[in-house]
Amino acid sequence: MNFSFMPELNWCYGYFVVLAMMGGIAPLMFWYLMKKSWLDNSKQKRKRVQESKVL
């Protein structure tokens, strides 16, 4: 296996920096996907409820 390019092995704070980056990217991705309505179906549910009340 090639372990020479793993940041946590060559730098004493590398492991913590990589974990912090992953921990920071995950909420940003979640926020972006919620903003684009990829994860939130509440708008579609509201439309369906309003349409069913009309019928």
GIRA-V814255 format. One record per run of one state. SS is the DSSP state (H for helix, E for strand, C for the rest). FROM is the first residue (numbers start at 1). TO is the last residue. Records with the same first field share a line. If there is no record, write none. Layout:
SS->FROM-TO, FROM-TO
This chain:
C->1-6, 11-13, 36-41, 55-55
H->7-10, 14-35, 42-54
